[in-house]
Amino acid sequence: LSSFIPGPWQPCSRTCGAGTQHRTVKCQVLLSFSQTIVDICHNEHNKHCSNRWETGEWSSCSATCGVGLMIRTVGCTHRPSRDSNHTLVLRDEDCQNPKPSPLQACNRFDCPPMWDTHDWGQVKDIIYKVYHCKCLTIGNQAHVTDLISACFCTQCSQSCGGGVQRRQVLCKQRLADGSILELPDTFCPTKSPTSQQPCGEQECPPEWRVDAWSPCSATCGGGAQTRIVRCMKGPEGRSEEVESPNCLGAGRKPSDARPCNLLPCARWATTSWGPVSQDIIVHKLPTAATVHSKTYPLYIPAGECRDSTRYCEKVRQLELCLLPQFKSRCCFSCRNT
C-alpha cells in the first residue's frame, strides 16, 4: 500500500510580484512482511505564491437585533505582476488555507418585545379542558387529534350578510441566540394591532330553510311526517322570511311531508269457539314483533293467483289476509286486501 505525503510549502521566492514556492512530496510504501514504511521516491512541487485570497466589502446586517448575518465575496485570485491591473480568478484549491469566511454574525443582542401578526384568516385557539376544539370564527369546526389542539380557521365566519375574519396577534421577543420568546401582551410597549376585520359583506341571496321533521302520525300501518319549509333571506340569526317565488333561484323547494312507519300493524284475530280445521291450526298467529320484522309479500300475477285451501273465505272474513302466511295460501280471496 503506497501513498503520496506532501511536505510544507517553503517561503515565497519574492515578497511581491510573481514568485514561486516549493514543497517536497514523498512516495511512501508499507512493507507488509516487516510492517515498516519506506520512502520510494520524492519530487518537488511548485506553485505561484502570487495567488491570494481577495475579499469584498461586508454587506449590511440582515437584522437590527437578535443576531443577523453579514456576507462578503471571497475568491482566489492571481495577479501576474505588481504593476499589472489584470487579475485572474482561480479555483479555491490554488490558494493557501484557511479560506477567509464569507459570513459573519452581527447585532448579537436581544430585540425589544414587538407584535407578530399572522395572515388574515389564521386563528390558533388552544383549548385545554375540553375534548373538542372550535375555532374562534363562527361556523368552522376543526378536526382534533388531542386535548391541546391547534385549530386554524381559514374562512370568513359568514359567506354573506356580514361576517368576521380573524388573525393571530402575539407579543414576541427575538433573543441574541436566535430563539424567539412568546410573551404576555403587556410586555409589548405599543398598542396591539387589530385581530379581526369585517368580511363577507355582500347581501345573501334567498334560500330554502327547513325545520326538523315532526313525529310520525302513526306507529304502524302507514303515517306521515311534516316539516316547515320557508324561503329565508339573510344570514342565520339575522334572517327574515320572504315570499316563496324569491327562492326560485335556490333550486327546487324541499318536501314538507313524507310517509313513515309503513309496516302493517299486528293484532290478534279471534273466531267463535268451536272445532277448527287443521289447515288453520298449523298457522299460528305471530307476535307483533314477528310481523314487523317481515317484509311485504311478493306480487303474484292474477293468472297465477289461486286459493290452496277451502277455508279462504273464512280467512278473508276474519281479516287474516294482512298476515303474509294466510295471504299466500288464499291469494285469490285476499287479492283486494
RODO-2510 file (C-alpha; in nm, 4 decimals, decimal comma):
residues 337
     n   res          X          Y          Z
     1     l     0,0000     0,0000     0,0000
     2     s     0,1602     0,3292    -0,1130
     3     s     0,0612     0,6950    -0,0801
     4     f     0,1977     1,0445    -0,1514
     5     i     0,2957     1,2511     0,1530
     6     p     0,3266     1,6265     0,0745
     7     g     0,5552     1,8416     0,2862
     8     p     0,5010     2,2076     0,3894
     9     w     0,5375     2,4930     0,1423
    10     q     0,8666     2,6853     0,1600
    11     p     0,8671     3,0698     0,1819
    12     c     0,7972     3,2546    -0,1394
    13     s     1,0971     3,3444    -0,3533
    14     r     0,9796     3,7068    -0,3755
    15     t     0,7978     3,9433    -0,1439
    16     c     0,5903     4,0939    -0,4241
    17     g     0,5109     4,0295    -0,7866
    18     a     0,5314     3,6767    -0,9233
    19     g     0,7414     3,4304    -0,7212
    20     t     0,7422     3,0603    -0,6515
    21     q     0,7108     2,8287    -0,3548
    22     h     0,8429     2,4759    -0,3238
    23     r     0,7482     2,1704    -0,1231
    24     t     0,8591     1,8088    -0,1142
    25     v     0,6214     1,5239    -0,1930
    26     k     0,7308     1,1783    -0,0801
    27     c     0,6054     0,8444    -0,2046
    28     q     0,5865     0,6024     0,0872
    29     v     0,5009     0,2336     0,0858
    30     l     0,4062    -0,0006     0,3717
    31     l     0,6089    -0,3247     0,3598
    32     s     0,3757    -0,5988     0,4742
    33     f     0,6445    -0,8519     0,5700
    34     s     0,8181    -0,6058     0,8075
    35     q     0,5320    -0,3637     0,8737
    36     t     0,7655    -0,0684     0,8058
    37     i     0,7200     0,2447     0,5911
    38     v     0,9836     0,3113     0,3239
    39     d     1,0318     0,6236     0,1076
    40     i     1,0315     0,5118    -0,2581
    41     c     1,0865     0,8474    -0,4230
    42     h     1,0191     1,2149    -0,3775
    43     n     0,9552     1,5105    -0,6009
    44     e     0,9331     1,8870    -0,5652
    45     h     0,6085     2,0675    -0,6461
    46     n     0,5960     2,4348    -0,7304
    47     k     0,3152     2,6905    -0,7252
    48     h     0,2889     3,0622    -0,7752
    49     c     0,2937     3,2468    -0,4464
    50     s     0,1228     3,5441    -0,6069
    51     n    -0,2101     3,3597    -0,5676
    52     r    -0,4030     3,5130    -0,2839
    53     w    -0,7474     3,5417    -0,1323
    54     e    -0,9367     3,8539    -0,2283
    55     t    -1,2350     3,9633    -0,0178
    56     g    -1,5170     4,2077    -0,0898
    57     e    -1,6894     4,4537     0,1406
    58     w    -1,9188     4,3256     0,4149
    59     s    -2,2893     4,3687     0,3466
    60     s    -2,5211     4,5409     0,5914
    61     c    -2,6513     4,3259     0,8759
    62     s    -2,9605     4,1216     0,7943
    63     a    -3,1209     4,2083     1,1301
    64     t    -3,1113     4,5111     1,3563
    65     c    -3,1131     4,2889     1,6664
    66     g    -3,1471     3,9301     1,7812
    67     v    -2,8442     3,8162     1,5728
    68     g    -2,8129     3,8756     1,1984
    69     l    -2,5639     3,7917     0,9253
    70     m    -2,3246     3,9905     0,7076
    71     i    -2,1888     3,8376     0,3880
    72     r    -1,8990     3,9158     0,1533
    73     t    -1,7379     3,7674    -0,1553
    74     v    -1,4184     3,5597    -0,1161
    75     g    -1,2203     3,4397    -0,4175
    76     c    -0,8773     3,3013    -0,5047
    77     t    -0,7053     3,5405    -0,7483
    78     h    -0,3728     3,5761    -0,9281
    79     r    -0,2006     3,8986    -1,0436
    80     p     0,0932     3,8330    -1,2786
    81     s     0,2985     4,1293    -1,1510
    82     r     0,2875     4,4115    -0,9025
    83     d     0,2159     4,6656    -1,1747
    84     s    -0,0478     4,4576    -1,3515
    85     n    -0,4097     4,5709    -1,3318
    86     h    -0,5300     4,2352    -1,4624
    87     t    -0,6412     3,9762    -1,2045
    88     l    -0,7285     3,6144    -1,2779
    89     v    -0,9895     3,4254    -1,0730
    90     l    -0,8652     3,0781    -0,9812
    91     r    -1,0030     2,7728    -0,8073
    92     d    -1,0075     2,7785    -0,4262
    93     e    -0,7574     2,4903    -0,4289
    94     d    -0,4955     2,7213    -0,5821
    95     c    -0,4785     2,9408    -0,2687
    96     q    -0,3440     2,8541     0,0745
    97     n    -0,5814     2,7596     0,3510
    98     p    -0,7511     2,8782     0,5602
    99     k    -1,0024     3,0481     0,3325
   100     p    -1,1444     3,3689     0,4829
   101     s    -1,5047     3,3291     0,5990
   102     p    -1,7768     3,4743     0,3715
   103     l    -2,0199     3,5020     0,6682
   104     q    -2,0124     3,6907     0,9952
   105     a    -2,2654     3,7282     1,2766
   106     c    -2,3776     4,0792     1,3676
   107     n    -2,6059     4,2677     1,6087
   108     r    -2,5964     3,9851     1,8629
   109     f    -2,8188     4,1340     2,1308
   110     d    -3,1826     4,0833     2,2385
   111     c    -3,4542     4,2629     2,0432
   112     p    -3,7196     4,4572     2,2343
   113     p    -4,0616     4,2857     2,2545
   114     m    -4,2726     4,3512     1,9447
   115     w    -4,6007     4,2408     1,7881
   116     d    -4,6025     3,9492     1,5453
   117     t    -4,9092     3,9230     1,3188
   118     h    -5,0187     3,6213     1,1134
   119     d    -5,2071     3,6329     0,7842
   120     w    -5,5782     3,7098     0,7955
   121     g    -5,7925     3,4010     0,8405
   122     q    -5,5432     3,2098     1,0574
   123     v    -5,6542     3,1831     1,4197
   124     k    -5,4902     2,9435     1,6653
   125     d    -5,7178     2,8556     1,9551
   126     i    -5,5651     2,6166     2,2110
   127     i    -5,8169     2,4535     2,4458
   128     y    -5,7028     2,2537     2,7462
   129     k    -6,0158     2,1462     2,9330
   130     v    -6,2497     2,0108     2,6642
   131     y    -6,2357     1,7290     2,4126
   132     h    -6,3221     1,9455     2,1152
   133     c    -6,1576     2,2436     1,9580
   134     k    -6,3815     2,5049     1,7992
   135     c    -6,2269     2,7867     1,6038
   136     l    -6,2961     3,1437     1,7035
   137     t    -6,4676     3,2153     1,3742
   138     i    -6,8308     3,1025     1,3792
   139     g    -6,9400     2,8034     1,1791
   140     n    -6,5990     2,6382     1,1236
   141     q    -6,5326     2,3138     1,3098
   142     a    -6,1751     2,1840     1,3102
   143     h    -6,0565     1,8250     1,3432
   144     v    -5,8984     1,7394     1,6786
   145     t    -5,6127     1,4979     1,7411
   146     d    -5,5562     1,5557     2,1128
   147     l    -5,6547     1,7770     2,4054
   148     i    -5,4119     2,0571     2,3224
   149     s    -5,5057     2,1155     1,9619
   150     a    -5,4355     2,3980     1,7218
   151     c    -5,7395     2,4996     1,5183
   152     f    -5,6888     2,7013     1,2057
   153     c    -5,9914     2,8825     1,0606
   154     t    -5,9169     2,9996     0,7094
   155     q    -6,2594     3,1353     0,6124
   156     c    -6,4892     3,4209     0,6967
   157     s    -6,7439     3,3427     0,9664
   158     q    -7,0241     3,4167     0,7182
   159     s    -7,0126     3,3726     0,3426
   160     c    -7,2552     3,6641     0,3048
   161     g    -7,4540     3,9110     0,5097
   162     g    -7,1530     4,0330     0,7100
   163     g    -6,9047     3,8169     0,8982
   164     v    -6,5756     3,8406     1,0841
   165     q    -6,2280     3,7302     0,9807
   166     r    -5,9632     3,6918     1,2481
   167     r    -5,5874     3,6655     1,2664
   168     q    -5,3374     3,5795     1,5366
   169     v    -5,1503     3,8668     1,7031
   170     l    -4,8773     3,7716     1,9542
   171     c    -4,6202     3,9610     2,1567
   172     k    -4,2775     3,8078     2,0870
   173     q    -3,9101     3,8782     2,1509
   174     r    -3,6141     3,7590     1,9425
   175     l    -3,3157     3,6779     2,1650
   176     a    -2,9445     3,7100     2,0912
   177     d    -2,9103     3,3350     2,0313
   178     g    -3,1723     3,3494     1,7525
   179     s    -3,4556     3,1916     1,9528
   180     i    -3,7989     3,3543     1,9763
   181     l    -3,9748     3,4001     2,3097
   182     e    -4,3552     3,4375     2,3296
   183     l    -4,4543     3,6928     2,5960
   184     p    -4,7770     3,8210     2,7550
   185     d    -4,9356     4,1083     2,5642
   186     t    -4,8484     4,3542     2,8418
   187     f    -4,4750     4,3204     2,7569
   188     c    -4,5180     4,4908     2,4190
   189     p    -4,4914     4,8705     2,4613
   190     t    -4,7235     4,9688     2,1749
   191     k    -5,0949     4,9127     2,1158
   192     s    -5,1815     4,5715     1,9757
   193     p    -5,2676     4,5598     1,6033
   194     t    -5,6280     4,4679     1,5275
   195     s    -5,7006     4,0970     1,5334
   196     q    -6,0306     4,0975     1,3417
   197     q    -6,1839     4,2655     1,0401
   198     p    -6,5229     4,2549     0,8641
   199     c    -6,5722     4,0227     0,5680
   200     g    -6,8459     3,8600     0,3616
   201     e    -7,0414     4,1843     0,3462
   202     q    -7,2253     4,1077     0,0219
   203     e    -7,6014     4,0507     0,0529
   204     c    -7,7151     3,6906     0,0973
   205     p    -7,9471     3,5504    -0,1741
   206     p    -8,2781     3,3955    -0,0571
   207     e    -8,2608     3,0238     0,0189
   208     w    -8,4846     2,7392     0,1393
   209     r    -8,4547     2,6528     0,5080
   210     v    -8,6291     2,3609     0,6750
   211     d    -8,7307     2,2777     1,0327
   212     a    -8,6973     1,9326     1,1891
   213     w    -8,9445     1,6582     1,0912
   214     s    -9,2462     1,6155     1,3194
   215     p    -9,3124     1,2790     1,4923
   216     c    -9,4864     1,0185     1,2752
   217     s    -9,8655     1,0352     1,2908
   218     a    -9,8942     0,6551     1,3306
   219     t    -9,6796     0,3870     1,4886
   220     c    -9,7658     0,1322     1,2147
   221     g    -9,9801     0,0817     0,9107
   222     g    -9,8585     0,3995     0,7401
   223     g    -9,8344     0,7508     0,8817
   224     a    -9,6945     1,0871     0,7802
   225     q    -9,4330     1,3355     0,8963
   226     t    -9,4371     1,7068     0,8212
   227     r    -9,1966     1,9961     0,8495
   228     i    -9,1991     2,3677     0,7824
   229     v    -9,0155     2,4894     0,4729
   230     r    -8,9511     2,8633     0,4475
   231     c    -8,7881     3,0946     0,1960
   232     m    -8,5442     3,2992     0,4036
   233     k    -8,3196     3,5939     0,3224
   234     g    -8,0142     3,6884     0,5285
   235     p    -7,7568     3,5016     0,7422
   236     e    -7,8526     3,2633     1,0227
   237     g    -7,9768     3,4515     1,3282
   238     r    -8,0434     3,7701     1,1297
   239     s    -8,2683     3,6425     0,8508
   240     e    -8,6267     3,7201     0,7534
   241     e    -8,8919     3,5177     0,5719
   242     v    -8,9818     3,6277     0,2180
   243     e    -9,2273     3,5062    -0,0442
   244     s    -9,1577     3,1635    -0,1970
   245     p    -9,1047     3,2988    -0,5548
   246     n    -8,7902     3,4725    -0,4254
   247     c    -8,6303     3,1281    -0,3816
   248     l    -8,6759     3,0167    -0,7423
   249     g    -8,3020     3,0575    -0,7959
   250     a    -8,2240     2,8385    -0,4921
   251     g    -8,3444     2,5189    -0,6580
   252     r    -8,6485     2,3003    -0,6073
   253     k    -8,8439     2,3538    -0,2865
   254     p    -8,7696     2,0749    -0,0338
   255     s    -9,0561     1,8402     0,0506
   256     d    -9,2660     1,9333     0,3526
   257     a    -9,4223     1,5846     0,4042
   258     r    -9,3126     1,2207     0,3817
   259     p    -9,4611     0,8794     0,4701
   260     c    -9,3403     0,6880     0,7744
   261     n    -9,3961     0,3593     0,9641
   262     l    -9,5284     0,1791     0,6564
   263     l    -9,5216    -0,1737     0,8016
   264     p    -9,8687    -0,3192     0,8724
   265     c    -9,9976    -0,3225     1,2265
   266     a   -10,0129    -0,6584     1,4058
   267     r   -10,3223    -0,7545     1,6083
   268     w   -10,4861    -1,0670     1,7403
   269     a   -10,7806    -1,2029     1,5410
   270     t   -11,0313    -1,4351     1,7143
   271     t   -11,3130    -1,6593     1,5893
   272     s   -11,6139    -1,8063     1,7654
   273     w   -11,5467    -2,1108     1,9760
   274     g   -11,5731    -2,4453     1,8022
   275     p   -11,3748    -2,7016     1,6055
   276     v   -11,1170    -2,5567     1,3646
   277     s   -10,9739    -2,7291     1,0612
   278     q   -10,6151    -2,8495     1,0755
   279     d   -10,5424    -2,6120     0,7819
   280     i   -10,5925    -2,3158     1,0141
   281     i   -10,4316    -2,4659     1,3255
   282     v   -10,0902    -2,5183     1,1653
   283     h   -10,0584    -2,1412     1,1061
   284     k   -10,0023    -1,9939     1,4496
   285     l   -10,0526    -1,6205     1,4862
   286     p    -9,7170    -1,4465     1,5233
   287     t    -9,6315    -1,1828     1,7768
   288     a    -9,6317    -0,8160     1,6809
   289     a    -9,2533    -0,8151     1,6732
   290     t    -9,2548    -1,1048     1,4261
   291     v    -9,4990    -0,9274     1,1935
   292     h    -9,2953    -0,6065     1,1904
   293     s    -8,9798    -0,7998     1,1087
   294     k    -9,1393    -0,9373     0,7899
   295     t    -9,1228    -0,7602     0,4537
   296     y    -9,4196    -0,7219     0,2224
   297     p    -9,5082    -1,0374     0,0216
   298     l    -9,4066    -1,0580    -0,3431
   299     y    -9,6586    -0,9560    -0,6058
   300     i    -9,8222    -1,2579    -0,7776
   301     p    -9,9749    -1,2130    -1,1263
   302     a   -10,3533    -1,2570    -1,1449
   303     g   -10,3279    -1,5637    -1,3688
   304     e   -10,1235    -1,7498    -1,1075
   305     c   -10,3238    -1,6305    -0,8037
   306     r   -10,5474    -1,9033    -0,6626
   307     d   -10,6587    -2,0362    -0,3243
   308     s   -10,4951    -2,3531    -0,1914
   309     t   -10,7438    -2,4216     0,0892
   310     r   -11,1246    -2,4274     0,1147
   311     y   -11,1220    -2,2035     0,4248
   312     c   -11,0008    -1,8905     0,2428
   313     e   -11,3387    -1,7207     0,2570
   314     k   -11,3308    -1,7541     0,6358
   315     v   -10,9748    -1,6140     0,6378
   316     r   -11,0946    -1,3071     0,4493
   317     q   -11,3926    -1,2567     0,6822
   318     l   -11,1645    -1,2764     0,9871
   319     e   -10,9331    -1,0161     0,8285
   320     l   -10,6405    -1,2558     0,8361
   321     c   -10,5330    -1,1584     0,4837
   322     l   -10,2957    -0,8999     0,6279
   323     l   -10,0746    -1,1823     0,7524
   324     p    -9,8357    -1,2993     0,4774
   325     q    -9,8736    -1,6715     0,5524
   326     f   -10,2561    -1,6574     0,5064
   327     k   -10,2412    -1,4274     0,2047
   328     s   -10,0077    -1,6649     0,0220
   329     r   -10,2464    -1,9638     0,0759
   330     c   -10,5571    -1,7554    -0,0033
   331     c   -10,4165    -1,5477    -0,2843
   332     f   -10,7371    -1,5130    -0,4807
   333     s   -10,9657    -1,4426    -0,1839
   334     c   -10,7200    -1,1899    -0,0374
   335     r   -10,6359    -1,0179    -0,3670
   336     n   -10,8201    -0,6943    -0,2807
   337     t   -10,6905    -0,6529     0,0741
***
